[in-house]
């Protein structure tokens, strides 16, 4: 498991939408937390919205990311953005340099595009996790899990409870992430091969019609015929009105294959207590019987 050490420098980037200036206080707090943990945060020059515009040129964002990959003093890269624009960077990245550096990239939501592209183009694993959660509602708990896992070598941040909806076992390399953003890779050379993979999906937005659309797109792409298992995280907007079990039933209906193992968790997604999930890593999950 990847580990950092006191004094290590970590790069902080925003590869998707630029952060609004209102976020400056939160990012200063994140810097204080990382420093308190013994790390040295190094921030890209392209984090916040420039004056007079909401957008930062894709080339500048890509260059900021690649500078951190090329700098041997930077031990890990954390993306603190989200939104819509991360896939702009995909043709601008130096994948041989990324592969050679073996440097872990951390991000979530729209960064699912970059995370899966890195796996497809290099075979490297990346971490589906938003480091800003150290400053959110459950920040104290997240900071403790972060410290235990990244600085003390434990697995607390990665420990996830799964409930099997159908089937009892799945095994394979994990791909996926945020459903809407992952689907931006469809038809591009950056989409991972689905064969024998475990597909993970979660979503912040998207009501029932949108999620039915996304699931049917995956079905029409042949994804559910090729994968070895399907993992479901939280689906925030949907689950505000309907239960997680309702969503699992919806997925079963669309997939239409009772032989495909499907499992669900409430511990990975856009929530303030979300755990970390490694994309591009091998996963072997078995159904566990509840304790009596």
TANOR-V163306 format. One record per pair of residues at least 12 apart in sequence whose ideal C-beta (glycine too) atoms are under 10 Angstrom apart, sorted by the first residue. I is the first residue (numbers start at 1). GAP is how many residues later the second one is. D is the distance in Angstrom with one decimal. If there is no record, write none. Layout:
# TANOR-V163306
i=<I:I>
gap=<GAP:GAP>
d=<D:D>
This chain:
# TANOR-V163306
i=<1:1:1:1:1:1:1:1:1:2:2:2:2:2:2:2:2:2:2:2:2:2:3:3:3:3:3:3:3:3:4:4:4:4:4:4:4:4:4:4:4:4:4:4:5:5:5:5:5:6:6:6:6:6:7:7:7:7:8:8:8:8:8:8:8:8:8:9:9:9:9:9:9:9:9:9:9:9:10:10:10:10:10:10:10:10:10:10:10:10:10:10:10:10:11:11:11:11:11:11:11:11:11:11:11:11:11:11:11:11:11:11:11:11:12:12:12:12:12:12:12:12:12:12:12:12:12:12:12:12:12:12:12:13:13:13:13:13:13:13:13:13:13:13:13:13:13:13:13:13:13:13:13:13:14:14:14:14:14:14:14:14:14:14:14:14:14:14:14:14:14:14:14:14:15:15:15:15:15:15:15:15:15:15:15:15:15:15:15:15:15:15:15:15:15:15:15:15:15:15:16:16:16:16:16:16:16:16:16:16:16:16:16:16:16:16:16:16:16:16:17:17:17:17:17:17:17:17:17:17:17:17:18:18:18:18:18:18:18:18:18:18:18:18:18:19:19:19:19:19:19:19:19:19:20:20:20:21:21:21:21:22:22:23:23:23:23:23:23:23:24:24:25:26:26:26:26:26:27:27:27:27:27:27:27:28:29:29:29:29:30:30:30:30:30:30:30:30:30:31:31:32:33:33:33:33:33:33:33:33:33:34:34:34:34:34:36:36:37:37:37:37:37:37:38:38:39:39:39:39:39:39:40:40:40:41:41:42:42:42:42:42:42:43:43:44:44:44:44:44:44:44:44:44:44:44:45:45:45:45:46:46:46:46:46:46:47:47:47:47:54:54:55:55:56:56:57:58:58:58:58:58:58:58:58:59:59:59:61:61:61:61:61:61:61:62:62:62:62:62:62:62:62:63:63:64:64:65:65:65:65:65:65:65:65:65:66:66:66:66:66:66:66:68:68:68:69:69:69:69:69:69:69:69:69:69:70:70:70:70:70:70:71:71:72:72:74:74:75:75:76:76:76:76:76:76:76:77:77:77:77:77:77:77:77:77:78:78:78:78:78:78:78:78:78:79:79:79:79:79:79:79:79:79:79:79:79:79:79:80:80:80:80:80:80:80:81:81:81:81:81:81:81:82:82:82:82:82:82:82:82:82:82:82:82:83:83:83:83:84:84:84:84:84:84:85:85:86:86:86:86:86:86:86:86:86:86:86:87:87:87:87:87:87:87:87:87:87:87:88:89:89:89:89:90:90:90:90:90:90:90:90:90:90:90:90:91:91:91:91:93:93:93:93:93:93:95:95:95:95:95:95:95:96:96:97:98:98:98:98:98:98:98:99:99:99:99:99:100:100:101:101:102:102:102:103:103:104:104:104:104:104:104:104:105:105:105:105:105:105:106:106:106:106:106:106:106:106:107:107:107:107:107:107:107:108:108:108:108:108:108:108:108:108:108:108:108:108:108:108:108:108:108:109:109:109:109:109:109:109:109:109:109:109:110:110:110:110:110:110:111:111:111:111:111:111:111:111:112:112:112:112:112:112:112:112:112:112:112:112:112:112:112:112:112:113:113:113:113:113:113:113:113:113:113:114:114:114:114:115:115:115:115:115:115:115:115:115:115:115:116:116:116:116:116:116:116:116:116:116:116:116:116:117:117:117:117:117:117:118:118:118:119:119:119:119:119:119:119:119:119:120:120:120:120:120:120:120:120:120:121:121:121:122:123:123:124:124:124:125:125:125:125:125:125:125:126:126:126:126:126:127:127:127:127:127:127:127:127:127:128:128:128:128:128:128:128:128:128:128:128:128:128:128:128:128:129:129:129:129:129:129:129:129:129:129:129:129:130:130:130:130:130:131:131:131:132:133:133:133:133:133:133:133:133:133:134:134:135:136:136:136:136:137:137:137:138:138:138:138:139:139:141:141:142:142:142:142:142:142:144:144:145:145:145:145:145:145:146:149:149:150:155:156:156:157:157:157:157:158:158:158:158:158:159:159:159:160:160:160:160:160:160:160:160:160:160:160:160:161:161:161:161:161:161:161:162:162:162:162:162:162:162:162:162:162:162:162:163:163:163:163:163:163:163:163:163:163:163:163:164:164:164:164:164:164:164:164:164:165:165:165:165:165:165:165:165:165:165:165:165:165:165:165:166:166:166:166:166:166:166:166:166:166:166:166:166:167:167:167:167:167:167:167:167:167:167:167:168:168:168:168:168:168:169:169:169:169:169:169:169:169:170:170:170:170:170:170:170:170:170:170:170:170:170:170:170:170:171:171:171:171:171:171:171:171:171:171:172:172:172:172:172:172:172:172:172:172:172:172:172:173:173:173:173:173:173:173:173:173:173:173:173:174:174:174:174:174:174:174:174:174:174:174:174:174:174:174:175:175:175:175:175:175:175:175:175:175:175:175:176:176:176:176:176:176:176:176:176:176:176:176:176:176:176:176:177:177:177:177:177:177:177:177:177:178:178:178:178:178:178:178:178:178:178:179:179:179:179:179:179:179:179:179:179:179:179:179:179:179:179:179:179:180:180:180:180:180:180:180:180:180:181:181:182:182:182:182:182:182:182:182:183:183:183:183:183:183:186:186:186:186:186:187:191:191:192:192:193:194:194:194:194:194:194:194:194:194:195:195:195:195:195:196:196:196:196:197:197:197:197:197:197:197:197:198:198:198:198:198:198:198:198:198:198:198:198:199:199:199:199:199:199:199:199:199:199:199:199:200:200:200:200:200:200:200:200:200:200:200:200:201:201:201:201:201:201:201:201:201:201:202:202:202:202:202:202:202:202:202:202:202:202:202:203:203:203:203:203:203:203:203:203:203:203:204:204:204:204:204:204:204:205:205:205:205:205:206:206:206:206:207:207:207:207:207:207:208:208:208:208:208:208:208:208:210:210:211:211:211:211:211:211:211:212:212:212:212:214:215:215:215:215:215:215:216:218:218:218:219:219:219:219:223:224:224:224:224:224:224:224:225:225:225:227:227:227:228:228:228:229:229:229:229:229:229:230:230:230:230:230:230:230:230:230:231:231:231:231:231:231:231:231:231:232:232:232:232:232:232:232:232:232:232:232:233:233:233:233:233:233:233:233:233:233:233:234:234:234:234:234:234:234:234:234:234:235:235:235:235:235:235:235:236:236:236:237:238:239:239:244:244:244:245:247:248:248:248:251:261:261:261:263:263:263:265>
gap=<148:149:152:153:154:156:157:277:280:73:74:100:101:102:104:123:125:147:148:151:156:276:72:73:146:147:148:149:150:151:30:33:34:35:71:72:100:142:143:145:146:147:148:149:33:34:70:145:146:31:32:33:34:145:31:32:33:68:30:31:32:65:66:67:68:142:143:30:31:32:33:59:62:63:64:65:66:67:24:27:29:30:31:32:58:64:65:66:67:68:94:96:121:140:30:31:32:33:53:54:56:57:58:60:62:63:64:65:66:67:68:92:94:95:15:18:19:22:29:30:31:32:35:52:56:62:65:66:67:68:94:119:120:29:30:31:33:34:48:49:51:52:54:55:64:65:66:67:68:92:93:94:98:101:13:29:30:32:33:34:35:42:47:50:51:65:66:67:68:69:71:72:93:97:29:31:41:43:46:47:49:50:62:64:65:66:67:70:71:72:73:74:75:78:90:92:95:96:98:99:40:45:63:64:65:66:67:68:69:70:71:72:73:91:93:94:95:97:98:165:32:37:38:39:44:64:65:66:67:68:69:93:28:29:30:31:32:35:36:37:38:43:63:65:67:28:29:30:37:61:62:63:64:113:28:29:34:27:28:29:30:26:27:24:25:26:57:58:109:112:23:24:110:54:106:108:109:110:14:16:20:21:53:105:108:107:103:105:106:110:13:48:50:101:102:103:104:105:109:12:104:103:98:101:102:106:107:109:110:113:114:44:97:100:109:112:107:111:97:106:109:110:113:114:109:113:36:37:39:107:111:112:33:34:35:37:90:25:26:29:31:32:35:21:37:12:16:17:19:20:21:23:24:33:35:36:15:18:19:22:14:15:16:17:18:19:14:17:33:34:29:31:30:33:25:29:31:27:28:29:30:31:32:33:34:29:30:33:18:20:24:25:27:28:31:26:27:28:29:30:31:32:52:26:29:13:25:12:14:24:27:28:29:33:40:49:23:26:27:28:31:32:35:33:35:37:24:25:28:29:30:31:32:33:34:36:24:27:28:30:31:33:30:32:29:31:27:29:28:29:27:28:29:30:51:55:74:21:24:26:27:28:29:30:49:50:26:27:28:29:49:51:52:53:54:26:27:28:29:30:31:32:35:36:47:50:51:52:53:26:27:31:50:51:52:55:26:27:28:29:30:49:51:25:26:27:28:29:30:48:50:96:99:122:188:26:27:28:98:25:26:29:96:97:100:25:28:21:23:24:25:26:27:28:29:31:95:98:23:24:25:26:27:30:94:97:98:101:103:25:22:24:25:28:23:24:26:27:28:30:31:94:95:98:99:100:26:97:98:99:21:24:25:28:29:97:22:23:25:26:27:29:95:25:26:25:16:19:20:23:24:26:28:19:22:23:24:25:22:24:21:23:20:22:23:21:23:14:20:21:22:23:46:174:13:19:20:21:22:174:20:21:22:23:24:25:44:170:19:20:21:22:23:24:70:19:20:21:22:23:24:25:69:70:73:94:96:160:161:162:166:168:169:19:21:68:69:71:72:93:94:95:160:161:67:68:70:71:72:74:15:16:17:18:19:66:67:70:14:16:63:64:65:66:67:68:69:70:71:72:73:88:89:90:167:64:65:68:69:70:71:72:75:77:78:12:63:67:76:12:13:60:61:62:63:66:67:163:164:165:12:59:60:61:65:66:68:69:74:75:76:163:164:68:71:72:73:74:75:72:161:162:54:55:56:71:73:78:160:161:162:55:65:68:69:70:71:72:73:160:68:69:71:158:50:157:155:156:157:48:49:153:154:155:156:157:51:152:153:154:155:23:30:31:149:150:151:152:153:154:46:48:49:50:72:74:105:140:141:146:147:148:149:150:151:152:13:16:17:20:28:29:139:145:146:147:148:149:12:140:142:144:146:15:19:145:140:12:13:137:138:139:140:141:142:143:12:13:137:135:136:137:138:134:135:136:133:134:135:136:133:134:131:132:15:130:131:132:133:134:12:13:12:13:14:128:130:131:130:126:127:126:121:119:120:117:118:119:120:117:118:119:120:123:108:116:117:71:73:103:105:106:107:108:114:115:116:117:125:102:103:104:105:106:114:127:69:70:101:102:103:105:106:121:123:124:125:126:69:81:82:85:99:100:101:102:103:124:125:127:65:97:98:99:100:121:122:123:124:65:67:79:80:82:83:84:86:87:95:96:97:98:99:122:64:82:85:86:89:91:92:93:94:95:96:97:121:61:62:63:91:92:93:94:95:96:118:120:93:95:117:118:119:120:59:60:92:94:115:116:117:118:28:29:57:58:59:60:61:90:91:92:93:113:114:115:116:117:25:27:57:58:90:111:112:113:114:115:22:23:24:25:26:27:55:56:57:110:111:112:113:19:20:23:24:25:55:105:106:107:108:109:110:18:23:24:25:26:55:57:103:104:105:106:107:108:109:111:16:17:18:19:22:23:24:25:48:52:104:105:16:18:21:22:23:24:25:26:42:47:51:54:55:57:101:103:22:23:24:25:26:56:91:100:102:22:23:24:25:26:27:28:55:91:92:20:21:22:23:24:25:26:27:31:32:34:35:36:38:39:53:54:56:21:23:24:25:26:30:31:33:34:22:23:17:18:19:20:21:32:36:97:18:30:31:34:35:38:31:32:34:35:37:34:30:32:87:88:33:24:27:28:29:30:31:32:33:34:27:30:31:32:33:30:31:32:33:26:29:30:31:32:33:83:86:29:30:31:32:33:63:65:83:84:85:86:87:19:24:25:27:28:29:30:31:32:33:61:63:29:30:31:32:33:63:65:68:77:78:79:83:13:14:17:29:30:31:32:34:50:68:29:30:31:32:33:34:63:66:67:68:69:72:75:29:30:31:32:33:34:35:36:44:66:67:30:31:32:33:65:66:67:30:31:32:33:65:29:30:31:32:28:30:31:33:34:35:27:29:30:33:34:38:39:42:27:28:24:26:27:36:39:40:43:38:39:41:42:40:15:35:36:38:39:40:38:12:36:37:35:36:37:38:32:27:30:31:32:33:36:38:30:32:35:28:33:34:32:33:55:31:32:33:34:54:56:21:22:25:27:30:31:32:33:34:30:31:32:33:34:37:46:52:54:12:15:16:19:30:31:32:33:34:36:37:31:32:33:34:35:36:37:38:41:42:44:13:30:31:32:33:34:35:36:37:40:12:13:15:16:29:34:35:33:34:35:33:12:27:30:20:21:22:19:17:14:15:16:13:24:25:26:22:23:24:12>
d=<7.3:8.9:6.7:8.4:6.4:9.5:7.3:9.0:9.9:9.2:7.4:9.6:9.7:5.2:9.6:8.8:7.8:8.8:7.2:9.5:10.0:8.9:9.5:9.8:8.4:6.3:7.2:8.2:5.2:9.8:9.9:8.6:8.4:6.3:6.0:6.3:9.4:9.6:9.8:9.6:4.9:5.8:10.0:9.9:7.9:8.9:8.0:9.5:7.3:8.1:3.5:7.5:9.4:7.3:6.6:7.8:6.7:9.7:8.0:5.7:6.8:8.7:8.6:4.4:7.5:9.5:9.1:7.5:4.5:7.8:5.3:9.2:8.1:9.8:5.1:5.3:6.4:8.9:6.8:9.9:5.4:7.1:5.8:6.9:8.9:6.7:6.2:4.9:7.2:6.1:9.8:9.0:8.7:9.5:8.1:5.5:8.0:7.1:8.4:8.0:8.1:3.5:8.4:7.5:9.6:4.5:8.7:7.3:4.4:7.0:9.3:8.6:9.4:10.0:8.0:7.9:8.0:8.4:5.4:6.7:4.7:6.4:7.2:9.7:8.7:9.9:7.9:5.5:8.0:6.0:10.0:8.0:9.9:9.8:8.2:4.6:7.8:7.5:7.4:9.8:5.6:5.3:9.3:6.6:6.2:7.4:5.2:7.4:7.7:9.0:9.9:8.4:9.6:10.0:9.6:9.3:6.6:6.6:4.7:7.9:9.8:7.6:6.9:8.2:9.5:6.6:5.9:3.7:9.0:9.4:9.6:9.5:9.6:9.8:9.0:9.2:9.7:9.2:5.4:7.7:8.1:5.8:9.4:5.3:9.5:6.1:9.7:8.0:5.1:9.7:8.7:5.6:10.0:9.4:9.1:7.2:8.3:6.4:8.9:5.9:10.0:8.3:7.3:9.5:4.1:5.5:4.8:6.7:5.1:4.0:8.8:8.8:8.7:8.1:7.6:4.3:6.3:8.4:8.5:8.9:8.5:7.4:8.0:8.7:9.9:5.7:6.8:3.2:6.0:5.3:8.4:7.5:7.4:7.1:6.0:4.4:7.3:8.6:6.4:6.6:4.8:8.5:7.3:8.7:8.5:5.7:5.1:6.8:9.9:7.0:6.3:9.3:9.4:9.5:7.4:5.7:8.1:5.8:6.3:10.0:9.0:9.6:9.7:8.6:7.2:9.3:8.4:9.7:8.6:9.8:9.0:6.7:9.3:9.0:6.8:10.0:5.2:8.7:9.4:7.9:7.0:8.2:6.8:7.9:8.3:9.5:9.3:8.4:4.9:8.5:9.8:9.0:7.2:6.8:6.0:9.6:6.2:5.2:9.3:7.6:9.9:9.3:9.1:5.1:6.8:7.6:9.9:9.4:6.0:8.6:9.7:8.6:7.9:7.8:9.5:9.1:8.5:9.5:9.0:7.4:7.3:5.7:8.3:6.4:9.0:6.9:8.7:8.8:9.9:10.0:8.6:8.2:9.0:9.5:9.5:8.2:9.5:9.8:7.6:8.4:8.4:6.5:9.8:9.4:9.2:9.6:8.9:7.9:9.3:3.9:7.7:8.0:7.6:9.5:9.6:9.5:8.1:9.7:6.6:9.6:5.0:5.5:9.7:8.4:5.0:9.4:9.6:8.7:7.2:7.9:9.8:9.9:7.5:9.8:9.8:8.6:9.1:7.4:9.5:9.5:3.9:5.8:9.6:9.3:6.3:9.1:8.8:6.3:10.0:8.8:8.1:8.6:7.6:6.0:8.4:8.1:4.5:9.0:9.0:3.8:6.0:8.9:9.9:9.7:8.1:9.9:9.9:6.9:8.2:7.0:8.9:7.0:9.4:9.0:8.4:8.3:9.5:8.3:6.6:5.5:6.7:8.1:9.9:9.2:7.6:9.3:8.6:7.3:5.6:5.6:9.8:8.9:5.0:10.0:5.8:8.6:8.2:6.3:9.7:9.9:7.6:9.6:9.3:9.2:8.3:9.2:9.0:7.0:7.1:8.4:6.5:5.0:7.9:6.7:8.6:9.6:8.1:9.8:9.5:6.2:7.2:5.0:6.8:8.5:9.3:9.9:9.2:8.2:4.6:7.2:8.8:8.5:8.7:4.4:8.8:7.1:6.6:3.4:8.2:9.4:9.1:5.0:7.6:9.1:9.8:9.8:8.3:8.2:9.6:9.4:8.0:9.7:7.4:6.4:5.2:9.8:7.6:9.9:8.5:7.3:7.3:9.4:9.2:8.0:7.0:3.9:5.0:7.0:9.8:7.5:9.1:8.6:8.8:8.6:8.9:7.6:5.3:9.8:9.3:9.8:6.1:9.9:9.4:8.3:9.0:7.2:9.5:8.1:8.7:4.6:5.5:8.1:4.8:5.4:9.2:9.2:7.4:8.5:7.9:10.0:9.6:4.4:7.9:8.2:7.8:4.9:7.5:8.2:8.1:9.2:10.0:8.3:6.5:8.7:6.6:7.0:9.8:5.1:9.7:9.8:8.8:9.1:8.3:7.3:8.8:5.3:9.6:9.2:9.2:8.8:7.7:7.4:8.1:8.0:9.7:9.7:8.1:7.6:9.0:4.1:5.5:9.3:9.7:8.9:8.0:9.4:9.8:9.5:6.0:7.6:5.4:6.6:9.8:8.5:7.5:3.6:7.0:6.1:8.7:9.7:9.4:8.6:9.1:6.6:9.6:8.4:9.9:9.9:8.1:7.5:6.6:5.9:9.7:9.1:6.2:8.0:9.1:4.5:7.0:9.7:7.1:4.3:8.1:5.4:8.1:6.1:9.7:7.9:7.5:7.8:7.5:7.6:7.1:8.5:9.1:8.8:5.3:6.0:4.5:9.3:9.5:9.0:7.1:7.1:9.4:8.7:9.6:9.2:8.7:7.5:7.6:9.0:9.1:9.0:7.2:7.8:4.9:9.1:6.4:8.9:9.4:6.7:9.5:6.8:9.1:6.8:8.6:4.8:9.9:8.5:8.4:9.9:8.1:9.8:8.6:7.7:8.3:7.8:9.5:7.2:9.6:7.2:2.9:4.5:8.5:8.8:4.4:4.9:9.4:8.4:8.5:9.4:9.7:9.0:7.8:8.3:8.8:5.5:7.3:9.6:5.5:6.1:9.3:7.3:9.8:7.8:9.8:9.6:8.8:7.9:6.4:9.1:9.2:6.1:9.7:9.5:9.1:9.7:5.0:7.7:9.9:5.9:7.2:6.6:9.1:6.4:9.6:6.0:6.7:7.2:5.5:6.5:8.1:7.0:8.3:8.7:3.8:8.5:8.7:8.9:8.5:7.3:8.0:9.0:6.6:9.2:5.9:9.8:6.1:3.8:9.3:8.5:8.1:9.2:7.4:5.4:6.7:4.8:7.8:8.9:7.9:6.8:9.8:8.7:9.4:7.1:9.8:6.2:10.0:8.7:8.6:5.3:6.5:3.5:4.6:9.1:9.4:7.4:5.4:6.1:9.1:9.7:9.2:8.9:5.5:7.7:5.8:7.5:9.4:9.3:8.9:8.7:5.5:8.6:7.7:8.6:8.9:7.2:9.6:8.7:9.3:6.6:4.5:7.3:5.5:10.0:9.3:10.0:8.7:10.0:7.4:9.2:9.0:7.2:7.7:3.8:7.5:9.1:9.4:8.1:9.4:7.2:9.4:7.6:10.0:9.8:9.7:9.5:8.6:9.6:8.5:5.8:7.8:6.4:9.8:9.7:6.2:9.6:9.6:9.0:4.1:8.7:9.5:9.1:4.3:8.2:8.4:4.7:4.7:9.3:7.7:10.0:9.0:6.7:8.3:7.5:7.1:8.4:9.3:9.9:7.9:9.4:4.3:9.1:8.9:9.1:7.5:8.4:8.7:9.6:7.5:9.4:9.9:8.5:9.7:9.8:5.9:4.8:9.8:6.6:5.4:7.5:6.9:9.5:8.6:6.9:9.5:9.2:9.1:9.9:5.4:9.6:4.9:6.2:9.8:5.3:8.8:7.0:9.4:9.8:10.0:6.2:8.4:6.3:9.4:8.7:7.1:9.3:4.2:7.0:5.2:8.7:9.7:9.9:5.8:9.3:8.3:8.4:9.6:8.9:9.2:8.6:9.8:6.2:5.5:7.1:8.9:8.5:9.2:9.5:9.6:6.9:7.2:4.7:8.3:8.1:8.6:4.2:8.5:8.8:7.8:9.9:8.3:9.8:4.6:8.3:7.6:6.6:9.9:8.5:4.3:6.3:5.8:10.0:9.3:8.9:9.7:6.6:9.0:8.9:5.9:8.2:7.1:6.6:5.1:8.7:9.8:9.9:7.2:9.3:8.4:7.4:6.9:3.0:6.5:7.8:9.6:7.4:7.1:9.7:9.3:6.6:4.1:9.5:9.4:8.2:6.4:9.8:8.0:6.8:5.1:6.8:5.7:9.9:8.7:5.5:2.7:8.0:7.8:8.7:4.1:8.5:7.1:7.6:7.9:5.3:8.5:9.5:8.6:7.5:6.2:7.4:9.2:7.7:7.0:4.6:7.3:9.1:9.9:9.0:5.1:5.0:4.5:9.0:7.4:4.3:6.5:7.1:6.7:8.5:9.6:8.4:9.7:7.8:5.5:6.9:9.2:9.8:8.8:6.4:6.8:5.5:7.3:9.8:7.1:4.8:7.9:5.6:9.2:7.4:7.0:6.7:5.6:6.9:6.0:7.8:5.0:10.0:8.9:4.3:8.5:7.4:4.9:7.3:6.0:7.2:9.6:8.4:6.3:7.3:8.3:9.6:8.3:8.1:4.8:4.0:5.5:8.3:9.6:9.5:9.3:9.0:7.7:9.3:9.1:6.9:9.8:6.6:7.7:7.1:9.9:9.0:9.7:8.3:6.3:9.7:8.0:6.1:6.3:7.2:9.5:9.7:9.1:8.8:8.2:9.9:9.5:4.7:6.8:4.8:9.6:9.9:7.2:9.0:7.2:9.9:4.8:8.1:9.4:8.2:9.7:9.4:8.2:9.8:6.5:8.6:7.3:6.4:7.7:9.3:9.7:6.5:9.2:9.9:8.7:8.9:7.3:9.6:9.9:8.8:8.9:9.8:9.8:9.4:6.1:6.0:7.4:8.8:7.1:8.8:9.9:6.4:9.6:9.1:8.7:9.8:9.0:8.4:7.9:8.8:7.7:7.1:4.8:8.5:8.3:3.9:5.3:9.5:9.8:9.7:4.9:7.9:8.7:7.3:7.3:5.1:9.5:8.9:7.5:5.3:6.6:8.4:10.0:9.9:9.6:6.6:6.0:4.5:7.4:6.0:8.7:9.3:9.9:9.0:5.4:9.4:7.8:7.7:6.3:8.1:9.0:4.8:8.9:7.4:5.3:7.0:9.5:9.9:10.0:9.4:8.1:4.4:7.8:6.7:9.9:9.5:7.6:6.3:10.0:7.3:8.9:8.0:8.4:8.2:7.3:7.3:5.9:6.8:8.3:8.4:9.7:9.0:7.2:3.2:5.7:6.6:8.4:9.2:6.2:4.2:7.1:9.6:8.7:8.9:9.6:8.1:7.9:4.7:6.8:7.3:7.3:9.5:9.4:7.6:7.9:8.6:8.4:4.9:6.8:7.5:4.2:9.4:9.3:7.4:5.1:9.2:9.1:7.2:8.8:5.9:6.8:9.6:5.8:6.2:9.3:7.8:9.5:9.7:9.3:6.3:8.4:7.6:9.1:8.8:7.2:8.6:8.8:6.6:8.8:6.0:7.5:7.1:8.7:8.9:7.1:9.8:9.1:6.6:9.4:9.9:7.6:6.4:9.1:4.3:7.5:6.2:9.3:8.5:8.9:6.2:6.9:7.8:9.5:9.5:9.6:8.4:5.0:8.0:6.2:6.2:9.7:9.7:7.8:8.7:9.9:7.3:9.3:8.4:7.4:9.7:7.1:4.3:7.2:7.2:8.4:7.2:7.1:9.6:7.0:9.6:6.2:7.2:4.7:7.7:9.3:9.1:7.8:5.6:7.6:7.3:8.3:8.3:8.1:7.8:8.2:7.0:6.5:6.4:7.0:7.1:4.3:7.3:9.7:9.1:9.3:7.8:6.0:8.0:7.7:4.0:4.2:8.6:9.1:8.0:9.5:7.7:9.1:9.0:7.8:5.7:8.1:6.9:3.1:6.7:5.9:7.7:5.2:9.8:9.3:9.5:9.6:7.4:9.3:6.5:5.3:7.3:9.6:8.3:8.5:9.2:6.2:9.1:6.2:8.2:7.8:7.0:9.1:5.2:8.5:8.0:9.9:8.6:6.4:9.9:7.8:9.0>
